[in-house]
Amino acid sequence: MASEGSTAAATGAEREPPTDGAGGPMLRVKDVHKRFGGIKAVDGATFDVAEGSITALIGPNGAGKTTLFNVLTGFYPGDHGSVMLEGRQIFRNPPHRIARLGMVRTFQITKALAAMPVIDNMMLAAQDQPGEKLRNVVFRPAASRRREKEVHERALELLDTVNLHRLADSYAGTLSGGQRKLLEFARALMTEPSFLMLDEPMAGVNPTLGARLLDLIQRLRRERGMTVLFVEHDMEVVMGHSDRVVVMAEGRVIAEGSPDAVRKDQKVIDAYLGGGAATGAEA
């Protein structure tokens, strides 16, 4: 069974409205720390993510990127710092509450509900399902059936987008690693997030479908104003599809800026990219 946190982040609870923050950064991370014993996994990370932007978070293995993701989304309690989402403090909030605010994430190691069919994994994530409450099933059966039909159709549409439509009735546990990555991406979109966090979305995904997913992310940003923060090791993806890049090394943010500026930053070249990657090769 999936953990309470992973299920909460995937399921659709009623979305809480933002407070303030209009016109400013959608996400503001300030002096965030996380230690594991004597190891400083995140050491004072500070950066902003602009509303409607696509921001890449990069760095060498062990830089603290996934740990920071876990702190931002409540899966790890941070030691101290501040994380503001649309003007609301979310530092150390539980994952299900953060998901209600519109921040939804995928995982480097996927969290599919293996004993459930793919279509049920998808439908579980949808918001505003009256059939989840017994009284609605009894006293509002028509509304429950109508909403369930809408959710089912939306789930099939997204599965078709990620080329999993033919596997809708298969158990999620039978999918390959790459297919589970696609399922998790599609399931995150079922929640209709305003802020989507993707941990290595291209890992294990074939290049053709990967390009299709990148196009979808761009379209969601363009048509719905979705904000995206993603971790990725493929430098071609990072440089070609992000508005801004944040670079971590040894738990700290060492640089941030446009892809072109980061590509030329000597600190980044020394810490991570290397001379070849700085001219466009993958790291």
C-alpha positions in Angstrom: 0.0 0.0 0.0 1.3 3.5 -0.8 2.2 5.7 2.1 -0.3 8.2 3.4 1.9 11.1 2.1 2.2 9.8 -1.5 -1.5 8.9 -1.7 -2.4 12.3 -0.3 -0.3 14.1 -2.9 -1.9 12.0 -5.7 -5.5 12.2 -4.6 -7.7 15.2 -5.3 -8.8 17.1 -2.2 -10.6 20.4 -2.4 -8.2 23.1 -3.5 -7.5 25.9 -1.0 -7.4 29.4 -2.5 -4.2 31.4 -2.4 -3.8 34.4 0.0 -1.6 37.0 -1.6 1.5 36.9 -3.8 -0.1 38.1 -7.0 2.5 39.5 -9.3 5.4 38.2 -7.3 7.2 34.8 -7.2 4.8 31.9 -7.0 7.3 29.9 -4.9 9.8 31.6 -2.6 12.4 29.4 -0.9 14.6 31.0 1.8 17.5 29.6 3.8 16.1 26.0 3.9 18.2 23.5 5.8 17.9 19.7 6.2 20.4 17.5 8.0 20.7 13.7 8.3 22.9 13.2 11.3 26.2 15.0 10.5 25.4 15.4 6.8 24.0 18.7 5.5 21.8 17.5 2.6 20.3 21.0 2.1 22.4 23.9 3.4 20.6 27.2 3.2 18.9 26.8 -0.2 17.4 30.1 -1.4 15.7 30.9 -4.7 12.4 32.0 -6.2 10.2 30.5 -8.9 8.2 33.0 -11.0 4.6 32.3 -11.6 4.0 30.7 -15.1 7.6 29.8 -15.5 9.4 26.6 -16.2 12.4 26.3 -13.9 15.1 23.6 -13.9 16.9 22.5 -10.7 20.2 20.9 -11.6 23.4 19.7 -9.9 25.6 16.7 -9.6 24.5 13.5 -7.8 24.3 14.2 -4.1 23.8 17.9 -4.5 20.6 17.8 -2.5 18.0 18.3 -5.3 15.6 15.4 -4.4 16.0 16.1 -0.7 15.0 19.7 -1.3 12.0 18.5 -3.3 11.0 16.4 -0.4 11.3 19.3 2.0 9.4 21.7 -0.2 6.5 19.2 -0.6 6.4 18.1 3.1 7.7 14.6 2.7 10.7 15.5 4.8 10.4 18.0 7.6 12.9 20.7 7.1 15.1 21.8 10.0 14.6 25.5 9.5 13.9 28.0 6.8 10.9 29.4 4.9 8.9 28.2 1.9 6.1 30.5 0.6 3.6 29.3 -2.0 1.5 32.2 -3.4 2.2 34.2 -0.2 1.3 31.3 2.1 3.8 29.7 4.4 4.0 25.9 3.7 7.3 25.0 5.4 6.8 21.7 7.4 3.2 21.4 6.2 2.1 17.8 5.5 2.0 16.7 1.9 -1.8 16.4 1.7 -2.2 20.0 2.7 0.4 21.2 0.3 -1.3 19.3 -2.5 -4.6 21.0 -1.7 -2.8 24.3 -2.3 -2.0 23.3 -5.8 1.6 22.0 -5.5 1.8 18.5 -6.8 4.9 16.4 -7.5 6.2 13.3 -9.1 8.9 11.1 -7.7 12.3 9.9 -9.0 11.3 6.5 -7.7 7.7 6.2 -8.8 4.8 5.7 -6.4 2.2 4.0 -8.5 -0.5 2.0 -6.6 0.7 -1.4 -7.9 -2.3 -3.4 -6.9 -4.8 -1.2 -8.7 -5.5 -0.9 -12.4 -3.9 2.0 -14.3 -7.3 3.7 -14.9 -8.1 3.6 -11.1 -4.7 5.1 -10.3 -5.7 8.0 -12.6 -9.3 8.4 -11.3 -8.2 8.4 -7.7 -6.3 11.6 -8.3 -9.2 13.6 -9.6 -10.7 16.4 -7.5 -14.3 17.0 -6.5 -15.8 13.5 -6.7 -19.2 13.4 -4.9 -19.2 9.6 -5.1 -16.4 9.6 -2.4 -19.1 10.3 0.2 -21.7 7.7 0.9 -24.5 10.3 1.4 -23.9 11.6 -2.2 -24.1 8.0 -3.6 -27.4 7.5 -1.8 -29.0 10.9 -2.3 -27.2 12.3 -5.4 -26.6 9.2 -7.5 -27.0 11.0 -10.8 -24.5 13.7 -9.9 -22.1 11.0 -8.7 -22.4 9.0 -11.9 -22.1 12.1 -14.1 -18.9 13.2 -12.4 -17.4 9.7 -12.5 -18.0 9.6 -16.2 -16.2 13.0 -16.6 -13.3 11.8 -14.5 -13.1 8.5 -16.5 -13.0 10.4 -19.8 -10.4 12.8 -18.6 -8.2 9.9 -17.3 -8.4 8.1 -20.7 -7.5 11.4 -22.5 -4.4 11.8 -20.4 -3.5 8.2 -20.7 -3.7 8.6 -24.5 -1.4 11.6 -24.3 1.3 9.5 -22.6 0.7 6.5 -24.8 -0.8 4.3 -22.0 -4.4 4.1 -23.2 -4.1 0.5 -24.2 -2.9 -0.4 -20.7 -5.8 1.3 -18.8 -7.1 -1.9 -17.4 -3.7 -3.4 -16.6 -2.4 -3.4 -13.0 0.0 -0.6 -12.4 2.5 -3.1 -10.9 2.9 -4.8 -14.3 4.2 -1.6 -16.0 7.8 -1.0 -16.8 9.8 1.7 -15.0 9.4 4.1 -17.9 5.7 3.4 -18.1 5.3 4.0 -14.4 7.0 7.4 -14.8 4.5 8.3 -17.5 1.6 7.1 -15.3 2.8 9.3 -12.4 3.1 12.3 -14.7 -0.4 11.8 -16.0 -1.8 11.2 -12.6 -0.3 14.4 -11.3 -2.1 16.3 -14.2 -5.4 14.7 -13.0 -5.2 16.9 -9.9 -5.2 20.0 -12.1 -2.2 21.5 -10.3 -1.1 25.2 -10.4 2.4 24.3 -9.5 3.9 21.0 -10.9 7.1 19.6 -9.6 8.8 16.8 -11.6 11.7 14.8 -10.4 13.7 13.5 -13.4 10.7 13.3 -15.7 12.7 12.1 -18.7 14.4 9.2 -16.9 13.5 5.9 -18.5 11.2 7.5 -21.1 11.9 7.0 -24.8 13.0 10.2 -26.6 10.0 10.4 -28.9 7.5 10.2 -26.1 9.8 12.5 -24.0 9.5 15.2 -26.6 5.8 14.8 -26.6 5.7 15.3 -22.8 7.9 18.4 -23.1 5.5 19.8 -25.6 2.6 19.1 -23.3 4.3 20.9 -20.4 4.9 23.9 -22.6 1.2 23.9 -23.7 0.0 23.6 -20.1 2.1 26.6 -19.2 0.9 28.6 -22.2 -2.8 27.7 -21.9 -3.3 27.3 -18.2 -0.5 29.4 -16.7 0.9 26.3 -14.9 4.2 26.8 -13.1 6.8 24.0 -13.3 9.9 23.2 -11.3 11.8 20.1 -12.5 14.9 18.2 -11.7 16.7 16.8 -14.8 20.1 15.5 -15.7 19.6 15.8 -19.5 21.3 19.1 -20.3 19.6 19.3 -23.7 16.2 19.2 -22.0 17.3 21.7 -19.4 18.8 24.3 -21.8 16.1 23.9 -24.4 12.9 23.9 -22.2 13.5 26.0 -19.1 13.2 29.8 -18.6 15.5 29.8 -15.6 17.9 27.3 -14.1 18.8 26.9 -10.4 22.1 25.0 -9.7 22.9 23.2 -6.5 26.1 21.6 -5.2 26.8 20.1 -1.8 23.3 21.2 -0.6 23.7 24.9 -1.5 22.4 27.0 -4.4 25.6 28.1 -6.2 24.0 29.8 -9.2 20.7 30.8 -10.9 19.7 32.6 -14.0 18.8 32.0 -17.6 20.0 28.8 -19.3 22.6 30.7 -21.3 23.9 32.6 -18.3 24.2 29.3 -16.2 25.9 27.6 -19.1 28.7 30.2 -19.0 29.0 30.5 -15.2 32.4 29.2 -14.2 31.2 28.0 -10.8 28.6 25.8 -12.5 31.2 24.5 -15.0 33.6 23.6 -12.2 30.9 22.1 -10.0 28.8 20.2 -12.4 28.5 20.8 -16.1 32.2 20.5 -17.2 33.7 22.1 -20.3 31.9 19.8 -22.8 28.5 20.3 -21.2 29.0 24.0 -21.1 28.9 24.0 -24.9 25.7 22.0 -25.0 26.6 18.3 -24.5 24.7 16.2 -22.0 26.2 15.7 -18.5 
